[in-house]
Structure formats: C-alpha cells, structure tokens
C-alpha cells in the first residue's frame, strides 16, 4: 500500500494557525476543528472544512461555550462532537461538553454546546 500527501486547495478564510486543537471527521464529508492555541491565546472557536467543496467555515455557537482550551480530547458520535478535559489558562480541567452538529437545510442552524 502506498500513501501520498497532497496540499488541498481550499476556499474561504481558514482558522488561524494553531496547535493542540481537536479535529474530527463528521458525516464523512466535514472536518470539525475546536479550540487550540496559536499566535492568539487559547481558543474555543469552531471551524469546519467541507470536504465536498474544500471550503472553510467559522461557526458561531448558541448557548454557553466551554472555556478556551488546549490538549483536550474530542470525538464525533452521530451528530455530536464530545469534548473532554484539556488545559485552560489556569491549569487542567476535567469537564465534558457536547456540541450538537447540524448541516444547514435551507435555513442556517447554529451549533449548540451543552455541558455533560
């Protein structure tokens, strides 16, 4: 088996450069990015890359957001991204959050975080 890397030609404004974020595949055609840190302080923003159009999109979230964090774990299950723990500006944290993921169907839908 041979593997080959290729740079994707993407559209839209991408997320800021970052490390220690989480990424997960959702619905076989979207990559979800949450949190991390880069040139700015820790973040709690959410981005998606649509793999059918190669377009980045930033998402606003309704409800409460988890504290900005790095080094957390995340998985996608069904239409939820589950985020656990990580490091915040003041130390380590062991909380769990559920982000409801929804694809737009004619009208815009905002993702929603809820503590678990």
C-alpha positions in Angstrom: 0.0 0.0 0.0 1.3 3.4 -0.9 0.3 6.7 0.6 0.6 10.1 -1.0 0.2 13.6 0.6 -1.2 16.5 -1.4 -2.0 20.0 -0.3 -5.7 20.8 -0.5 -6.7 23.8 -2.5 -9.2 25.3 0.0 -11.6 28.3 -0.2 -12.7 30.7 2.4 -10.9 32.2 5.4 -9.1 29.3 7.2 -8.8 29.1 11.0 -5.8 30.9 12.5 -2.6 28.8 12.7 -2.9 26.6 15.8 -1.6 23.6 17.7 -3.1 21.4 20.4 -6.6 21.6 18.9 -9.0 18.8 18.2 -10.1 17.7 14.8 -12.7 15.0 13.9 -14.4 13.7 10.8 -18.2 14.2 10.8 -20.7 12.8 8.4 -17.9 11.5 6.1 -17.6 14.9 4.4 -16.7 17.5 7.1 -13.8 18.0 9.4 -14.6 19.8 12.6 -11.9 21.8 14.4 -12.3 23.0 18.0 -10.1 25.0 20.3 -6.3 25.0 20.4 -3.8 27.8 20.6 -1.5 29.6 18.2 -0.5 33.2 17.9 -3.5 34.2 20.0 -4.4 32.9 23.5 -6.2 29.6 23.9 -9.3 29.4 21.8 -12.8 27.9 21.9 -13.8 28.6 18.4 -15.3 26.1 16.0 -14.5 25.6 12.3 -15.5 23.1 9.7 -13.9 22.2 6.4 -16.5 20.9 3.9 -14.6 18.1 2.0 -17.0 18.2 -0.9 -16.3 21.9 -1.7 -13.0 22.3 0.2 -14.4 25.4 1.9 -13.7 26.6 5.4 -16.4 28.0 7.6 -16.3 29.6 11.0 -19.3 28.8 13.3 -21.0 30.9 15.9 -22.5 28.9 18.7 -25.7 29.4 20.7 -25.6 28.9 24.4 -22.6 28.6 26.7 -19.2 27.8 25.3 -16.6 25.7 27.1 -13.6 27.7 28.4 -10.9 28.2 25.8 -8.5 25.2 26.0 -5.7 23.1 24.5 -4.8 19.5 24.7 -8.4 18.3 25.1 -9.8 15.1 23.6 -12.8 15.1 21.2 -14.7 12.5 19.2 -17.7 12.8 16.9 -20.6 10.4 17.5 -23.7 10.7 15.4 -24.4 14.4 15.3 -22.4 15.3 18.4 -18.8 16.3 19.0 -17.9 15.3 22.5 -15.1 17.3 24.1 -13.4 16.3 27.3 -10.9 18.0 29.6 -7.7 19.6 28.5 -5.7 22.5 29.8 -7.1 26.0 30.4 -5.1 29.2 31.2 -5.3 28.3 34.9 -4.4 24.6 34.8 -6.0 21.3 33.9 -9.8 20.7 33.6 -11.9 17.5 33.6 -15.2 18.7 32.2 -17.2 17.2 29.4 -19.2 19.0 26.7 -21.5 18.0 23.8 -21.6 20.1 20.6 -24.7 19.5 18.6 -23.8 19.4 14.9 -26.3 20.3 12.2 -26.0 20.7 8.5 -28.0 23.6 7.1 -31.2 22.5 5.4 -32.5 25.6 3.7 -32.1 27.8 6.8 -29.0 28.4 8.9 -28.6 26.4 12.0 -26.1 27.3 14.8 -24.3 24.5 16.6 -25.0 24.4 20.3 -22.7 23.4 23.2 -24.1 21.9 26.4 -22.2 20.7 29.4 -22.4 16.9 30.2 
